[in-house]
Every structure is written in structure tokens, then in C-alpha cells.
Amino acid sequence: MRALIIENDPAVCTALETALKDFKDREKASDRASALERFEGSLADKHFFDLVVVDIDTPGIQDDSIIVELRQIEEKHRVAPEKLACLIVISASHSQQLLTDCVFSGSNGIIGKPVDPDQVLEKLSQLNLTGVPQPPDNSLLKRITAKELSNSIIKRIDRGDLELPPAPKIAIRIRQLVDLNADIDEVVKLLKHDLSISTQLIRTSNSVAYGGFEKNLSTGQAVRRLGIDRSVEVVMAICCRGYFVTNHPDYKQLVEDLWWHSLACAHAATRIAGHKKIDVEEDLFALGLLHDIGKLILIQAASNLQMPKKSGMDIEPEALQSMLTDYHGQIGMRILRKWGYSKAFAALIQHHRVKVESSPSPVMQALHEADLLAVVAGFGYGAIDSNEAAEQLKALGYIPTLQNDLVAQISAHIEQLRYSFG
């Protein structure tokens, strides 16, 4: 078995050498650069380390980012799950947030200082490190709070460590063209740069939702049938559909429900704007589609912690829902800022829940009402049910006949779009 010790403290090195005497092949690195070089070299040579012990108090490291880098190197080399290194962190800190950061970044356990050889052996025993790295003791993971998980995600977003979905650049660019009064030919020219999006746009234009007497065969025909504004919305939806995925089977339905809720909100927002004749600069469709992007990232983070090699942690549905409600706004805001959206636009995502006694802007009010309409239409996501949402809409002036009309439009449109975005 092979071990890599990333440490520059002689006393800790001695303790680790004593504890790991059964590892016949031990290598040491005293700084970040040499550690990453040795680790990547071992993967390139197919001479994998079974164990990596890293002291994150080492100068030049001093946080959990090296854990992320080590795991990213394994991903780069497509290391099989059974070959992933068991990664143990050493630190003098006893912070629960540090534990959360390290686990979320991909570590298998943490050992406090001063390091005792028996302590190291006990940790190895807990991890059943007898040849193949095993998942960590999930009792540690069960202590992670929603706030700590959210803080870890935000820290990684700000640091650039978290792998975010790519920004919907072509949709943003088309919206910019439209705002500059571009004509259809300019929009079509841009769309032709992405064959995948153009193909799906044509397919959508031929769906029941938009279909005419003749079948569209080109991007230009599709855009002319849909119109520029609707084409922008469809392209945005096409770009974002691929974000709503997870590899964990227990979370697939949650993510799928979130997708249809987001799409329903997007269409509801545009209909509300038309009904109320709201003239706003913001892209209401994009706001509706992205308003819960923070929930998606939180769900994906939670599911990743439960994947094999990470943990067997169970998250109660009520606890998960509470976490999504309380922390998705600030995470969503940071994601949109990373994508290049304005601070004002991103702030709308963080504060889209409207209180009765507040005086929200027209766009925030529209987004709030769209959220409620989506719930009434059967595309809810959260603690509020359709009856409560209907009562809130009624209090906002949506009489039953108006609610029924808007809900019918949204429901019919979303059901038709299942053909394109299923």
C-alpha cells in the first residue's frame, strides 16, 4: 500500500511515520506544489496512492482547497471509484465549519492536533483501510448543518472551486441583440453557431405548442414562426435544461420537479407581465427560469455527499426542504454574478419572496405571483400547497376566473413543451 504525507512539521511527520509503518511505500511532500506534482505523477504512472494525509495548517495550504485540487486531479485522470485515494485531513482547528468544508470538498475524515499515532490508527480502522479505500464514518457527516453546507458552497463558488453549470451564453447574447433592436437575420446568424441549440429550436417550433401548417426545416423558419422574444425564451430553456440533473437516484425526482417548476414560473412571469401590462427592463422569463438555481446547487451538493465514496449520509426530507428554503437565495445570487449577470438582477433572485407588508418592485411582485401561479397549476416546489397559493393570489386580486384562465394557459403550455424538454 502507498501513502502520501503532505506535512512540514517534523513532530507530526514522526507521528505519521510511526502510525503508517505498515505502508511499505511512503512519500512526503512539504508544500502544495510538490504534493500536487507527486500526486498527479502517481496517477499518470498508474501507481496510485491508497492514502493521502494532508496537514491543512501547512504554510501555503491553510484551507480545504488542496482537497478539491486532489479530487480534481483524480477526475482529470478518470480514476475508477475503487481506486480513489482515502484522504485524511490534519488540523489544529476544531471548527465544525472546517469539518463541513473538508467533507464537502472530498475528504474522508479529519484528525485533530496534537497527532498521536494511535489516533491515526484508530481513524484508519474506522475507514477500514485494508487495501481499498472505504466510505467515511457517516456519523461525522450527520453533524453537518444546513448553514455549514451553504457556507461551504458559497466559499467554493467565490473561490472558483465549485464546478458550476456553464453560463447560458448564447441566450444572454441573443437577449443583448434583442435589446439593441437587432433584426431576425442577426439572431438567426448567432444561433447557427450552435448546431445543437438550432436543431432543438427547430424541433420546438414544430411542436404542438407552436406548430403551423408546414414543417420548419431551418433556424430562420423556426425563429420567424416563434418570433424573436419567444425564440429567446426557448433558447434560454434549452440552455438550462441540461443543468437540472443528478447522478443520485434518490434525488432525480426532486431535480425533475424543480425543472418543471422553474419553467412554469418563467412562463407564468411573462403572462403576468402581459396581463398587468408591466413594462420592465429585466428579462422576466430568465428570472423565472433561474430564480431557484440555488436550490439546484444545494440538491446536487447534498446528493454528492451521499454518493458512494463520499458517505452514506441520509438527509430527512423536512431538513432538506428547510435548507433549500433558507439558503438558496444567497447561493443563487452568487451563481448569477459568476455568470456575469448584473448585481441588481442577481439580487432579485435572492429576494424574490415578497412579504405582505413590503412594497416590492413590479418585477419582484411579478416573480412572486408567478411562483404562486406555478404552484396552483400543479408545478409546486416547497412547503406551500396549491390551496394556500390560490388564497394568496386571491388576496392579490386574482379572482378565481382569472386564476383559472392563467393556470389553464400555463398548464397547457408546459404539457405541450414536454415534447421538447422532456
Secondary structure, 3 states (H helix, E strand, C coil): CEEEEECCCHHHHHHHHHHCCCCCEEEEECCHHHHHHHHHHHHHCCCCCCEEEEECCCCCCCCCHHHHHHHHHHHHCCCCHHHCCEEEEEECCCCHHHHHHHHHHCCCEEEECCCCHHHHHHHHHHCCCCCCCCCCCHHHHCCCCHHHHHHHHHHHHHHCCCCCCCCCHHHHHHHHHHHCCCCHHHHHHHHCCCHHHHHHHHHHHCCCCCCCCCCCCCHHHHHHHHCHHHHHHHHHHHHHHCCCCCCCHHHHHHHHHHHHHHHHHHHHHHHHHHHHCCCCCCCHHHHHHHCCHHHHHHHHHHHHHCCCCCCCCCCCHHHHHHHHHHHHHHHHHHHHHHHCCCHHHHHHHHCCCCCCCCCCCHHHHHHHHHHHHHHHCCCCCCCCCHHHHHHHHHHCCCCHHHHHHHHHHHHHHHHHHHHHHC
